Amino acid sequence: MIDDRTLAARHARTQRAAYRVIAAGSEGGRTVQLAGGVQASVVPARPERSVFNAVVYEDGPALLAARDELAALYAEAGVRAWTVWTRPGDELVPAALAAAGHVHDGQPMLMAATLEELDLEPRLEVELAGPGEWAALARCNDAAYGLDAGNGFGPALAAVRDPAARAWVALRDGEPVAAVGTVVHEDDCEVVFVATVPAAQGGGLASDLMRRALADAGGRGCTTTCLEATARGEPVYARLGYRRLGRLGMWELREA
């Protein structure tokens, strides 16, 4: 059994990789590496969405030393909102970010599991789009969150082509109704951008897609999986067998 601390460390590593994949898949997107393991994902195609324009770090003091440099970096790129992900148990960085004007915008639950802990047998008959259909995944997320295409996920995700990333999309009458993204890094698989359109919610589609996606990740050498869960998604992932490892923080700085 892999312990919680190891799972959390794998998540930190894979989350960094996932942001590199996302940034590379958007027009003008890039990641910037600073001292102390500070990584900034810059996605000017979605300048108002901090979920794409995000900073992760290994060393808290290094992150705080780089905060003004990060602010200048995002301003130069025309990004109007960016966030810093803080780790469970870190009290220093959140307090300093709050003092610098960042707002606590979310506290997803860090969840992870070994694949052997999970029952990955599909339950449903599902029509699937191809694994490269990130545009369909973006459309599904737009519908789930009530966003129009011009203000949605497409510009940040539609051009993802990294072989480490796969989109799992369920179709009805040719339209995406549920979606799950995965990013494989070394022996871990992060699950990202899980969404079900309102008319299809409650039928277990997203859970079934996750089973298929994680079984596929196991075939690509993964032994563990991780994700950041919203309040709505947390009980769903717990039923699948994910462990709760503590709350992450999202500390956003938004241009007035």
Secondary structure as UniProt FT lines:
FT   HELIX           4..24
FT   TURN            27..28
FT   STRAND          30..34
FT   HELIX           35..37
FT   STRAND          38..42
FT   TURN            44..45
FT   TURN            47..48
FT   TURN            50..52
FT   STRAND          54..56
FT   HELIX           60..65
FT   HELIX           67..76
FT   TURN            77..78
FT   STRAND          81..86
FT   TURN            88..89
FT   HELIX           92..99
FT   TURN            100..101
FT   STRAND          103..106
FT   STRAND          109..114
FT   HELIX           115..117
FT   STRAND          127..128
FT   TURN            131..132
FT   HELIX           134..145
FT   HELIX           149..151
FT   HELIX           154..157
FT   TURN            158..159
FT   TURN            163..164
FT   STRAND          165..172
FT   TURN            173..174
FT   STRAND          175..185
FT   TURN            186..187
FT   STRAND          188..196
FT   HELIX           198..200
FT   TURN            201..202
FT   HELIX           205..219
FT   TURN            220..221
FT   STRAND          224..229
FT   TURN            231..233
FT   HELIX           234..240
FT   STRAND          243..247
FT   STRAND          249..254
//
